[in-house]
Structures are given as C-alpha cells and as structure tokens.
Amino acid sequence: MSVFIIITLIILVFIIIYQIGKASEHSAVLRGGEKVKAQTNNIMAVLLLVVFALGMWGIWFCHSIFVDRMLPVAACRTGVNYDNMFYYTIVVTGIVFFATQAVLFWFCYKYRASENRPSFFFAHSNKLELIWTTIPAIAMAILVAIGLRNWYDVTAPAPADATIVEVVGKQFNWIVRYPGKDNELGKRDFRSINDATNILGMDWTDPHNMDDIISQSGELHVVVNKPVKLLICSRDVIHDVGLPHFRMKMDAVPGITTTLCFTPTITTDSMKLITKNPDFVYEIACDQLCGKGHYAMRGTVVVQSQADYDKWLASQQSYYAMNHSAPADAKPAATTEAPKADTVKAVTKN
Ligand SMILES: [Cu+2]
C-alpha cells in the first residue's frame, strides 16, 4: 500500500511541475518573455544546486543504511587484499565523482545565462587534454596492477603443503571429495556416474579412489591457516563456486577443472564470535544461474583447527566402503565399470 502511495505522490509531483511550467509559459506571454526567462534561469540554477545537495545526501543515506548489512571481515588473506582493493577503488573514484559533480553543478549555477556576461568560447587546450588523460590513465593502471596481483594470488600454483579438495557442481547441490589417507584423488570418468552408488563416476580400478571421502551435502572442511586448493568441476551445466566470506568465486565448468587457492584465517567458531551470531556458517553459494533449483544450491565451509579436522576426517567412511560390502583397504573388487582409455583425470598435482 505504501509503495502505491509513494508512486502516486511521485506522479502528482511531476504533474504539478508540468502545470507550473505551463503556467509560467502563459505568464511569460503576459509579462514579457525576456524578464521571465531570466527569472526561470535563476530558479533553475538554484534548483540544480539543491539537486546536487539532495543527491549527495542520498548517497550518504544509502551508505549509512547498507554499511551494517555488509559481509563480515574477510576470512582469508586474499579476501582482505580484495577488500583493500575495493576500498582504494572507491576512494579514488569517489573523490573524482564528488569533484566532477560539484564542479558540474557549480558551473551550471555560476554561468547561467545572463545578459550582463558575454559568452566565452573555449575551443581546445592541449595542456588540459594532456592532464585529464594522463592522470586517469596512471590511476587506472595502478588499480589494474593491484587487481592483477590479487588475481595471481588466487590462481597461482598452490603451496606444496596445500590440502587438495575437489568441489563438483550438480543440479542442484555441491559434491565435495577429499583425497583420504593417501592424499591423492583417484581418477574418475563421467561415463561411470551412477547416482545410487558412484555419484562422481570414480574409477574403482584406481587404488587412489578407495579411500576418497565424499560429502554429498556439500560440506567443505578446511584447516585454519593452512592453504587449500579447490579443484572445481561440474557434472552437468555451468555452476560457480561462490565463497562470499572469502571474497572469491570461480566457475564450475563441465569437462574443465578450474582451481581456487586460498588460506582461511578465521575458524567458523571465531567467526561466530566476530559476527555475534551463534548460527553463523560460511557458505558456498552457486554464483551462476544454473536452473530452477539454483536458489537452493548451497554448501557450507567448516573452517577448523588441525586437531578438529583430523578428528572429523577419522570419523568419515570412504565413499567406496559406503557403497561396497568389502572393506575400503581390501583389494579393489572387479566392477562392471571397466576403465576407459580416455578417462578424465580429476587429479591435479602441484
Ligand atoms: Cu546455480
């Protein structure tokens, strides 16, 4: 209802302004055109200053509303760098925006049409052209350089001690695969995918697959202050691993393995204290519109200490053991899923 009233009010204000304009046209005819024109110019010039002041106040007002709804502090070093980059960009572009708008509106006011001032024709100035081309070019080059450095941080080869975890998108959830005790992910082939017993098409003739652990609920466990490298892929359409609290995202593309590397610095428990939210969870959002269930495609990240991680890992059963009667450390059983010559390798070594 309130929206309807606001829209009606806006329409009425426009009608009133239009009618005032028509009325002043008629009065101009009656009182003499030139005088009214000068008065109108003065009014419009003052109104422009009012619009400028209102616009600046509006920007500040929106900022004051949204500043408390922003994400909490970035939970990894790269995320902090990204935040700083955005901060520098907003400061630089904010100063330029305010300065240019202030000059624009002030000039409109100061140099409004007047009979007492002759027109000034300013055609060209090489010096000015040079200044307003060079300074923005240097500023933009610096901002781009900072961006490239951050991009390299995320996509650079992972450190040797990085934990490798595979994240696979599927309509409409995330599947997370851990390498198990051998610290190596086994081969898999999309042609072996079977939703009931082999959700990622793991090749059971590859011994590296025997201890791999799979979380079908999309729970990504990582160790605080230890680098993690995500191998990202998709089982069907393009998804996107979005990690807002780490300020990162990367497309999950079928047939191509993309990577993301970061070092979480704040545990989930610490973040609960920082955000004063006992229910806080780091989330994996799908950042690519991927179908009708896209809105619900959500995973979670658990950042924990090494001890807690080891405890959690020890409590997990390998995916093979979950789906086969033979124990996980037994010799791999012959399966109907024969190895393929062109098996898609999901393993990426550093
Ligand atoms: Cu999606």
Boltz pocket constraint, residues with backbone or C-beta under 6 A from the ligand:
constraints:
  - pocket:
      binder: B
      contacts: [[A, 238], [A, 239], [A, 240], [A, 286], [A, 287], [A, 288], [A, 289], [A, 290], [A, 291], [A, 294], [A, 295], [A, 297]]
      max_distance: 6.0
